[in-house]
């Protein structure tokens, strides 16, 4: 269990400390942008593999809450939304994948950046991870799962906040207009009247997300050695 805790701290720190502190610009100056990206990718992958291996080896002895069959419906329901968010984030422009330069003065560019999945949340991929981690945390009450899925949950929630900070600094005057028409929290901008739900823009992400959901549902045992049943 101590190894799992260490692996979790290492995994979270590798993402948040390296990319959101003064260490990042220092490394970029010494390694160049490409060198830093390569080093960061290797480090992120290595800590992820170590975290997963430590979780697989950790004993399931202590449970914070009893396993209930009804709790298994939490990931079954939320993972469909997570896959739609994931598909929308991969297929469309998001706050972290698209440059905002000039969008405040260009209505067409701003409409593109604040449409699609961004109407719901400007961080769809991160929220897909949040839903995955939170739903699996609820369905697994053992201490090892709390550390594992809790680590991903904390990283993704903090990552959203840091991503907004970095984008606000890099986008300058273009950030307020984009941020005003979108929200970090899903559906918050729509609920506040700052955006609106347009179903046709989500037709493709929904279809792709549903296909991914069904594929992972039936192939879950290959990924985690645990089969899923209705």
N, C-alpha and C positions, 0 to 999 in steps of 0.2 A: 504493500500500500504506500509506503514511503517513496518507493521508486516511481509509482504513478503520480504522486503529488509533485515530485521533482520534475518529471517529464511534463506535467501540465504547466508548471511555472515556467519551465524552459520554453515551451511552445508559445504561451501567451507573451512572454517577454521578447521572444524572437520577432514577433510581429509588431507589438506596440512600442517597445523601448527603442528598437533599432530604427523603425520608420517614422517615429513621432517625437524624437528628441534631437539634440544637437549632434548626435552620433551620425545621423543620416547625411547632413551636408558635409561633415568631416570626411566620411567614407567616400562620398561622391567626388570630393576634391582630389582625394588620393587615388581612387580607382577609376575615375571617369564614370559617367552615367551608365554606360553599358556594363562596366566591370561591377559596379554596385548592384545593378539589376541581377546579374548572374550570381553574385555572392548571396544576395538576399533570397533568390529562388532556391538555391541549394540548401541554405540554412532553413528556410521555411519547410521544404520537403523533408529534410533530415529530422527536424523536430516533430513534424507530423507523424512520420513513420515510427519514431521512437515512442511518441504518445500512444499511438494505436497499439503497438506491440506491448507496451506496459499495461494498457487496459486489458488486452486479451489475456495477459499472464496474471492479472490481479485476482485474488480469491473473492468470491461472492459470499461473504460470511455475515456481514452486518447490514441490516436493512433499516432505513429510516422510516419507511412506511410499507405496509404489506402489499404484496402483488394482488391486484384485483383485475379480473377479466375485463371489467368495464373500462379500466384505464387504457387498455390496448386500443380502444376506439379513438383516443386522443390523437396519436400519430396517424391512424388510418384516415382521419378527417383532415387534420392540419397539413399532412404531407401533400395532399392534392393542391392546396393553396400554395405551398412551398414550391412545388414544381412549376406552377403557373408563374410565380414570381421569378423563378430561376430562368425559365424560358423567355419571359419578357425582358429580363435583364441582359441575357445573352443576345437576343435578336434585335433589341432596340438600343437607342442612345440613353445613357444614364448619366447621373451627376459625376461619376468617377471615370466614365469611359469617353466622355465627349468634352471638347473644349467649349467654354462658354464665351470666349472672346467675341465681342461685337453683338452678342445676342440681345442685349438690352435695347439696342437701337434698331434691330432687325426683327420685325414682328414675325416673319415666317420662320426664322431660326429659333426664336423663343417659343413659338407655337409647337415646333417639332420637339424641342427639348422638354416641354412641359406637357406633352401628350403621351399617348400610349400607357405603358405601365407606370410612367412617372406621374400620371394623374393620381395614382394610388400611393406610391412612395418613390422617392428619388434614389433609394438604395434597395432595389428589389432583390439582388443577389444576397446581400447581407441579411435581409429579412427572411429569405429562404433558409439560410443557415440558422437564423434565430428560431424559426418555426421548427426546423428539424431538431435542433438541440433541445428546445423547451419541451416539445412533444415526447421525445424519447426519454427525457429526464423524468417526466411524469409517469411514463409507463414502466420505468425501471427504478425501483426504490433502493437498490443496494448502494453502498458507499462508493464503490468503484465507479458506478455509472454516474453518481452525483458529481464526482470529481471530473470525469471525462466529459460528459455532456455539459456540465456547468462551466468547464473551461472554454468550450466552444461558444456557449451562450454569452459569457462575460466578454470574450474577445470580439464577438460580432456586435454586441451592443456598444462597447467602447469604440470599436472600429468605425461605426456610423458617425459618432460624435467627432472623432479625429478627422474623418474624411471631410465632413462639413467644414471644419476649421481650416484644413489645408486648401480646400476648394475656394473658400471665401477669400483667403489670402492671395491665391494665384489668379482668381478671376476679377478681383477688384470691383469696379462699379457694375459689372455684369451680374454679380452674385445676388444682390438684393431682389432684382426682378424675378430671377429664377426661383430663389428661395420663397418668395411671396406666393408663387403659383404652385408650389409643390410642398411636400412635407416629408419629414423623416418617418414619423409614425404613420403606418398605413391608414389611408382614408381620412386623415386629419384635415388635409387641405379641402377635400370634397365636403366634409361635414361642416367646415367653416365657410363654405361658399366661395373659396378662392380658386376652385377648379370644379370640374364636373365629370361624371362617369360616362364614358362613351364605349358601349359594348363592342361595336364593330372594330375598334382599335385593339381589342383584346382577344379577338376570335382566333388568330394564329397562335399567340402564346398559350391560350387555353387548350387548343387542340394538341399542341406540342407537349404542354405540361401534362395533359391527360395521358398521352402516349407514354411519356416517361414514368408517370405514376404507375400505370399498369405493368410496364416492363419491370420496374423495381419491386412492385408488389409480388409478382410471380417469381422474380429472381432474387428475392431477399435472402434466401438461404445460401446462395452463392456468395453474397457479399458479407454476411454476418454469421452464417451457419445457423440462423434461426429462421424457420419458415413462418409465413403469415397465413392465417386462415380467417375466413369471415365468421 
